[in-house]
Amino acid sequence: MVIELHEMSLMSEIIQIVSEDAAARGFKKVNKIDVIVGDLSNVLPDALELAFMFFQRQEGSLISEDSKLNIIREEAKAKCQTCDCEFIPDYKIAQCPMCNLPGSLLESGETFRVESYEGSEEFDEN
Ligand SMILES: [Zn+2]
């Protein structure tokens, strides 16, 4: 199993932020974390899941074996400033497929953030 350092540190940060918020609300457990990952965010969803699995096995956190990571993919979308054509770019600096001019505006795809999470106040004995 190859652990990607980039995703490890992102996941570590997410778990820390969510755990602190959950603890402040009196939650004992985090059941689910929804994370939005844009196609151009430089975050690999598979690596993020592996990192999450690693943290599931760590003692003393609010994340446990039955906690879930829900990755919501955000498609990349760009709009040409010259001809208003909308398209799916491969890169952040996108070239318009209609007029072949660069300088299109990226409308989505760079997002990387926690959308929401679910906590519970009970420990379940299983
Ligand atoms: Zn164009």
Residues whose N, C-alpha, C, O or C-beta is under 5 A from the ligand:
A	BS01	ZN	C80 T82 C83 C85 C96 M98 C99
